[in-house]
Amino acid sequence: MVVNVANNNLSEKAKKDLELVHRALSGDQQAYSKLMSRYRDAIYYMLLKMVNNPTDAEDLTIETFGKAFKNLHQYVPDFAFSTWLFRIASNNCIDFIRKQRTPLISIDQDHSNKDGIPLTIQENSPDPEENMIKSQKAVLMHNIVDQLKPRYKDLIVLRYFKEYSYEEIANELNLPLGTIKAQLFRAKELLYNILKKNNDTKP
């Protein structure tokens, strides 16, 4: 495939990125890896500053590339690929932060609104029915994960069921940290495809 990267508004680095984007869209898996390796650290450290939590920053980094690669066909070279990628990372992180901001209210104090009407404090503890639903969802998720190849299944189990850190997974499987991150990204992508396929086949 011939790629036109003669956009005078782009830097040489951005032109190289554009070439990799075209190669990735043509099915070149190595192009995806190269794009990820070029920006993974920069995205991670930007997100780390925003969330101040290494684990969350790692997960958000993987999510950023997942969303970017899924929507790669929507990228237009009017501006640098890096600009588009960092915008995805920033917006995704802002959404994550918003979801984390749940107000804490002390049950020992009298809480009323401006009209003096007492406010009802909702009980956050799950009832037995909710626990049963969560258990059923857990069983369903295990069944879906079982459809993955063993190496990807092991990664998902260690990371999300046993809640291992990336470093702990690397030690457990005796693999380099970078390999763990790359394979976990692929495992999540495969898992997403299985879930999507299951939803598409529902009546």
C-alpha positions, -999 to +999 in steps of 0.1 A: +000+000+000+014+034-010+012+059+018+012+096+012+029+113+041+039+145+023+019+167+047+040+198+052+021+206+084+035+175+101+069+170+116+091+142+104+081+122+135+044+128+128+049+117+092+065+085+105+036+079+128+012+084+099+030+058+079+027+034+108-010+042+111-015+033+074+005+001+079-015-009+110-048-003+091-035-026+064-031-054+089+006-049+099+006-061+136+042-048+140+030-013+132+007-014+162+035-025+184+058+003+171+031+029+177+026+016+212+063+015+220+068+051+207+043+066+231+036+041+259+060+057+284+049+093+276+012+084+280+019+065+312+038+094+329+011+119+318-016+097+333+005+091+364+005+128+371-032+129+367-042+100+389-011+097+412-014+059+412+009+037+392-016+008+389-044+030+377-020+048+353-009+014+339-045+003+333-055+037+318-025+035+295-036+001+282-072+014+278-059+044+259-041+022+233-071-001+232-095+028+223-070+044+199-064+011+180-101+003+179-109+037+164-077+041+143-097+044+112-112+076+125-078+094+128-073+121+102-038+135+096-049+171+099-028+170+131-002+147+146-012+112+157+004+119+191-020+149+196-050+126+188-036+098+211-029+122+240-064+136+237-079+101+240-057+094+270-067+127+287-104+123+281-104+087+292-085+097+324-109+126+332-139+101+329-121+077+352-114+105+378-150+116+377-162+081+384-139+079+414-153+111+430-181+098+453-189+121+482-184+108+516-211+116+543-207+109+580-237+091+594-230+106+628-239+141+617-273+157+610-276+162+573-304+185+559-308+204+527-311+243+526-348+240+535-341+220+566-355+188+552-334+158+564-315+140+537-317+102+534-284+084+534-285+055+511-271+022+523-243+012+500-239-024+513-251-049+487-282-069+496-284-107+492-299-104+458-271-081+446-245-106+460-262-134+441-261-113+408-224-105+414-217-142+420-235-152+388-216-125+368-183-138+383-191-174+371-200-160+337-168-141+334-148-171+344-165-191+317-156-164+291-120-162+303-118-200+299-122-194+261-089-177+259-056-194+251-039-206+283-012-178+283-038-151+280-061-167+305-034-169+331-027-131+326-063-122+331-067-144+361-036-131+378-043-095+371-081-092+376-091-122+397-061-125+420-053-087+417-016-092+411+005-061+402+023-061+369+056-067+387+041-097+406+028-112+373+062-108+357+078-126+387+052-153+387+055-161+350+092-153+348+087-129+319+100-093+313+077-066+325+073-052+290+062-086+276+036-088+304+021-054+295+020-062+258+005-096+263-021-083+288-031-057+263-037-084+237-055-106+263-079-077+271-085-072+233-093-108+228-116-108+258-134-077+245-140-095+212-154-126+229-178-104+249-188-085+218-194-117+199-216-131+228-236-099+229-241-099+191-254-134+191-280-127+218-316-129+206 
